[in-house]
Amino acid sequence: MALKTQIDIPLIDFSPFLANDPEGQQRVAREIYIACHQVGFLYLTQHGIPQSAIDRAFEQSRQFFSLSLAEKEAIAWSDEFSNRGYVGLERERLDETQPGDLKEAFNMGKEVSPAEVEARGAALVQNRWPVGDDNFRLTITEFFETCTTAAARVFQAFALALDMPKDFIAARHAGHNYTLRLLHYPPLAEPPKPGQIRAGVHSDYGTLTLLFQDDVGGLEVLTAQGEWIAAPSVPGAILINTGDLIERWSNNVFCSTKHRVGLPQEENAGRDRYSIAFFCQPDADVEIICFPTCHSAENPPKYPPIRSGEYLLNRLQATY
């Protein structure tokens, strides 16, 4: 049976947050509240990220994944503490009950200056870049910064939606503890193992994910009614979803929705799929304790407090 399409995922015009229109911002915040409470996913238009920047990032991603396996493995992901570098096919298993995912990835975080490296040395987590390709490093680093700016605006919308001070959530992401992830799903060269798909069923770990997709499709979202729906690329829009920590923080007012990337169908079985995910995590020492506007005597906090960094580490250790 064919999946439903993105009609069940709201499409929201974010332009009031770029125009600094207070009345419009409140209206958008209400729309975002409904989407994050009922679905956990939404399409955002007029988000402030230039299409040219998205196109450049995808082109660099395609070039990176076309490198030889030896070149990619020279900067391989090594541990969950740094969470940087190249992740090979089937290395990650988002659904812990199933075989490894049919994808490869490249993870990077906030780039640090030479002065910071000199001051903090080995204690500082650094990105791992392919040798001799400054254009890749510069383009992907610039895209990271562009996404960081966009995420800060979305956090303002989240705060307004939850009747919190406008900068409350953004202030707890001041260290930009984010991961930009380039993803490549190769064509199926041989039949998959039983239960194996391109990305196993999972929820995201942090507060917010910005997702950029090509037109191949495959992303599927699990609705509150237990039905899988398709979430394809929509021209001019990026896909946003809320993760585990914002669900905990908001006492389930915002939901962290399960999703997956299924196996390609028909003519898409022979196509490469590319996507780019920008994962936002609060600063590592931030205590995730229920927002004051999200609990009451009749609705007490559902989760014990946990540090942001501790939660992320636990989830990564379970995934790899």
Phi, psi and omega per residue, in radians:
M1 nan 2.345 -3.107
A2 -1.190 2.533 3.084
L3 -1.258 2.642 2.934
K4 -1.154 2.867 -3.127
T5 -1.820 -2.997 -2.999
Q6 -1.198 0.065 -3.133
I7 -1.004 -0.450 -3.139
D8 -1.488 -0.061 3.104
I9 -1.857 2.096 -3.047
P10 -1.067 2.585 3.062
L11 -1.956 2.086 -3.002
I12 -2.168 2.287 3.085
D13 -1.481 2.040 -3.032
F14 -1.661 0.109 -3.007
S15 -0.997 -0.555 3.108
P16 -1.017 -0.461 3.133
F17 -1.382 -0.334 3.026
L18 -1.515 -0.510 -3.099
A19 -1.576 -0.054 -3.106
N20 0.971 0.865 -3.139
D21 -1.766 1.733 -3.025
P22 -1.002 -0.756 -3.131
E23 -1.145 -0.754 3.098
G24 -1.127 -0.619 3.125
Q25 -1.117 -0.695 3.103
Q26 -1.127 -0.677 3.116
R27 -1.126 -0.782 3.124
V28 -1.129 -0.697 3.120
A29 -1.039 -0.670 3.104
R30 -1.146 -0.718 3.111
E31 -1.119 -0.707 3.126
I32 -1.165 -0.669 3.090
Y33 -0.982 -0.852 -3.110
I34 -1.076 -0.796 -3.111
A35 -1.107 -0.803 -3.085
C36 -1.265 -0.489 3.133
H37 -1.395 -0.697 -3.021
Q38 -1.634 -0.560 -3.015
V39 -2.098 -0.748 -3.062
G40 1.496 -0.040 3.072
F41 -2.344 2.619 3.020
L42 -2.744 2.672 2.994
Y43 -1.656 2.335 -3.122
L44 -2.041 2.143 3.042
T45 -1.840 2.882 -3.121
Q46 0.904 0.833 -3.022
H47 -1.568 -0.151 3.077
G48 1.591 -0.004 3.096
I49 -1.679 2.006 -3.083
P50 -1.074 2.455 3.096
Q51 -1.054 -0.580 3.132
S52 -1.094 -0.637 3.108
A53 -1.190 -0.694 3.095
I54 -1.109 -0.778 -3.134
D55 -1.080 -0.734 3.136
R56 -1.122 -0.698 -3.141
A57 -1.123 -0.731 3.119
F58 -1.149 -0.678 3.124
E59 -1.112 -0.745 3.099
Q60 -1.151 -0.615 3.090
S61 -1.100 -0.813 3.122
R62 -1.053 -0.707 3.129
Q63 -1.158 -0.701 3.134
F64 -1.086 -0.836 -3.064
F65 -1.261 -0.234 3.056
S66 -1.439 -0.112 3.082
L67 -1.130 2.827 3.087
S68 -1.147 2.718 3.131
L69 -1.037 -0.652 3.134
A70 -1.086 -0.710 3.133
E71 -1.158 -0.676 3.134
K72 -1.254 -0.728 -3.115
E73 -1.233 -0.272 3.057
A74 -1.127 -0.367 3.098
I75 -2.118 0.709 -3.038
A76 -1.153 2.560 2.963
W77 -0.982 2.318 -3.053
S78 -1.980 -0.617 -3.098
D79 -2.803 2.856 -3.097
E80 -1.290 -0.263 -3.132
F81 -1.263 -0.673 3.112
S82 -1.615 -0.695 3.130
N83 0.947 0.773 -3.112
R84 -2.204 2.653 2.993
G85 1.788 -2.891 -3.016
Y86 -1.509 2.348 3.086
V87 -2.032 2.053 -3.051
G88 -1.349 2.974 3.116
L89 -0.971 2.316 3.093
E90 1.181 0.090 3.137
R91 -1.227 -0.611 -3.128
E92 -1.771 2.561 -3.127
R93 -2.356 1.554 -3.058
L94 -1.147 -0.614 2.982
D95 -1.699 1.892 -3.003
E96 -1.145 -0.232 -3.106
T97 -1.616 -0.048 -3.022
Q98 -2.171 2.944 3.104
P99 -1.106 2.940 -3.104
G100 -1.040 2.631 -3.069
D101 -1.232 2.544 3.141
L102 -1.533 1.139 -3.134
K103 -2.682 2.823 2.956
E104 -2.221 2.774 -3.003
A105 -2.581 2.839 2.982
F106 -2.325 2.169 -3.126
N107 -1.887 2.368 2.978
M108 -2.447 2.747 3.106
G109 -2.182 -2.868 -3.123
K110 -1.006 2.208 -3.140
E111 -1.300 2.462 -3.112
V112 -1.933 2.627 -3.101
S113 -1.395 2.768 3.064
P114 -0.980 -0.611 3.131
A115 -1.129 -0.698 3.110
E116 -1.151 -0.702 3.113
V117 -1.074 -0.764 -3.123
E118 -1.145 -0.653 -3.090
A119 -1.295 -0.677 -3.014
R120 -1.899 -0.291 3.022
G121 1.010 -2.333 -3.019
A122 -1.148 -0.312 -3.127
A123 -1.279 -0.209 -3.069
L124 -1.686 2.267 3.097
V125 -1.374 2.185 -3.106
Q126 -2.033 2.671 3.075
N127 -1.267 2.758 3.114
R128 -2.011 2.042 -3.042
W129 -2.010 2.570 3.036
P130 -1.105 2.473 -3.076
V131 -1.212 2.399 2.993
G132 1.333 0.355 3.127
D133 -2.314 1.309 -3.133
D134 -1.150 -0.503 -3.122
N135 -1.122 -0.691 3.082
F136 -1.069 -0.863 -3.115
R137 -1.062 -0.805 -3.091
L138 -1.161 -0.758 -3.116
T139 -1.142 -0.807 -3.088
I140 -1.238 -0.634 3.078
T141 -1.128 -0.735 3.109
E142 -1.109 -0.678 3.129
F143 -1.174 -0.646 3.061
F144 -0.983 -0.812 -3.125
E145 -1.156 -0.674 3.109
T146 -1.095 -0.755 3.107
C147 -1.161 -0.617 3.112
T148 -1.053 -0.751 3.116
T149 -1.119 -0.762 3.135
A150 -1.118 -0.718 -3.124
A151 -1.100 -0.651 3.140
A152 -1.061 -0.652 3.102
R153 -1.193 -0.700 3.127
V154 -1.136 -0.650 3.095
F155 -1.101 -0.597 3.053
Q156 -1.101 -0.729 3.110
A157 -1.120 -0.720 3.083
F158 -1.014 -0.806 -3.102
A159 -1.082 -0.788 3.105
L160 -1.093 -0.701 -3.138
A161 -1.075 -0.567 -3.101
L162 -1.706 0.216 3.099
D163 1.042 0.735 3.126
M164 -1.971 2.827 3.003
P165 -0.930 2.461 -2.944
K166 -0.978 -0.622 -3.076
D167 -1.769 0.193 -3.048
F168 -1.050 -0.846 -3.075
I169 -1.323 -0.757 -3.130
A170 -1.038 -0.642 -3.122
A171 -1.112 -0.442 -3.140
R172 -1.590 0.118 2.998
H173 -2.100 0.445 -3.000
A174 -1.121 -0.475 -3.128
G175 -1.424 -0.055 3.136
H176 0.910 0.955 3.130
N177 -1.419 1.170 -2.997
Y178 -2.009 2.802 3.053
T179 -2.215 2.147 2.990
L180 -1.682 2.186 -3.018
R181 -2.159 2.066 2.998
L182 -1.533 2.348 -3.057
L183 -2.249 2.400 3.110
H184 -2.306 2.216 3.100
Y185 -1.981 1.761 -3.087
P186 -1.153 2.806 3.010
P187 -1.021 2.709 -3.136
L188 -1.361 1.917 -3.126
A189 -1.472 -0.391 -3.133
E190 -2.673 2.836 -3.119
P191 -1.034 2.416 3.119
P192 -1.233 2.834 3.043
K193 -1.215 2.772 3.105
P194 -0.963 2.227 3.130
G195 1.442 -0.051 -3.059
Q196 -1.511 2.315 3.060
I197 -2.344 -3.046 -3.061
R198 -1.273 -0.645 3.020
A199 -2.602 2.092 -3.043
G200 -1.133 2.848 3.141
V201 -1.049 2.262 -3.109
H202 -2.857 2.910 2.891
S203 -1.999 2.728 3.116
D204 -1.370 2.712 -2.921
Y205 -1.550 -0.460 -2.955
G206 -1.695 -2.418 -3.082
T207 -1.814 -0.627 -2.989
L208 -2.653 2.428 3.021
T209 -2.217 2.286 2.962
L210 -1.766 2.237 -3.091
L211 -2.157 2.298 3.096
F212 -2.042 2.285 -3.057
Q213 -2.245 2.702 2.932
D214 -1.488 -2.957 -3.032
D215 -1.656 0.189 -3.103
V216 -1.284 -0.588 3.127
G217 1.418 3.141 3.136
G218 2.241 -0.394 3.134
L219 -1.244 2.339 -3.127
E220 -2.296 2.451 -3.065
V221 -2.084 2.386 -3.127
L222 -1.594 2.039 -3.118
T223 -1.331 2.933 3.111
A224 -1.113 -0.351 3.122
Q225 -1.537 0.057 3.105
G226 1.421 0.398 -3.107
E227 -1.964 2.359 3.080
W228 -1.437 2.265 3.081
I229 -2.163 2.627 3.121
A230 -1.350 2.549 3.091
A231 -2.289 1.260 -3.078
P232 -1.328 3.063 3.039
S233 -1.167 2.391 3.066
V234 -2.052 2.106 -3.103
P235 -0.933 2.293 3.109
G236 1.432 -0.016 -3.099
A237 -2.161 2.653 2.926
I238 -1.946 2.675 3.141
L239 -1.663 2.334 -3.127
I240 -2.139 2.443 2.993
N241 -2.449 2.693 3.117
T242 -1.660 2.609 -3.032
G243 -2.001 -3.008 -3.020
D244 -1.015 -0.741 -3.027
L245 -1.258 -0.602 3.080
I246 -1.265 -0.490 3.036
E247 -1.131 -0.800 3.111
R248 -1.134 -0.813 -3.096
W249 -1.029 -0.680 -3.059
S250 -1.646 0.111 3.098
N251 1.064 0.684 3.128
N252 1.292 0.183 3.015
V253 -1.144 -0.820 2.951
F254 -1.647 2.493 -3.083
C255 -1.917 2.647 3.060
S256 -1.835 1.823 -2.922
T257 -1.635 2.364 3.082
K258 -1.164 2.515 3.079
H259 -2.664 2.973 -3.088
R260 -2.764 2.911 2.957
V261 -2.048 1.964 -3.073
G262 -1.364 3.087 3.094
L263 -1.246 2.508 -3.129
P264 -1.186 2.566 -3.080
Q265 -1.960 2.574 3.020
E266 0.900 -2.179 -3.047
E267 -1.169 -0.386 3.137
N268 -1.278 -0.215 3.115
A269 -1.086 -0.453 -3.139
G270 -1.721 0.160 -3.097
R271 -1.869 2.556 2.945
D272 -1.290 2.507 3.018
R273 -2.027 2.388 3.108
Y274 -2.216 2.477 2.982
S275 -2.578 2.850 3.104
I276 -2.305 2.186 3.132
A277 -2.028 2.399 3.100
F278 -2.048 1.837 -3.052
F279 -1.676 2.223 3.139
C280 -1.857 2.306 -3.132
Q281 -2.261 2.369 3.044
P282 -1.043 2.810 3.084
D283 -0.913 2.530 -2.954
A284 -0.990 -0.579 -3.073
D285 -1.590 0.046 3.123
V286 -1.239 2.259 3.101
E287 -1.485 2.133 3.129
I288 -1.511 1.664 -3.128
I289 -2.224 2.453 -2.938
C290 -0.807 2.263 3.070
F291 -0.946 2.485 -3.110
P292 -1.078 -0.457 -3.131
T293 -1.501 -0.017 -3.016
C294 -1.967 0.216 3.061
H295 -2.529 2.831 -3.134
S296 -2.725 3.137 3.101
A297 -1.085 -0.610 3.137
E298 -1.432 -0.338 -3.098
N299 -2.334 1.288 -3.078
P300 -1.213 2.870 3.113
P301 -1.005 2.387 -3.090
K302 -1.616 -0.249 -3.036
Y303 -2.215 2.492 3.023
P304 -1.252 2.712 3.100
P305 -1.091 2.585 3.064
I306 -2.630 2.556 3.070
R307 -1.308 2.474 -3.125
S308 -0.965 -0.846 -3.112
G309 -1.108 -0.643 3.129
E310 -1.136 -0.737 -3.137
Y311 -1.121 -0.792 -3.132
L312 -1.067 -0.773 -3.135
L313 -1.072 -0.740 3.120
N314 -1.059 -0.737 -3.112
R315 -1.218 -0.724 3.131
L316 -1.125 -0.677 3.132
Q317 -1.111 -0.543 3.136
A318 -1.376 -0.383 -3.017
T319 -1.516 -0.603 -3.057
Y320 -1.812 nan nan
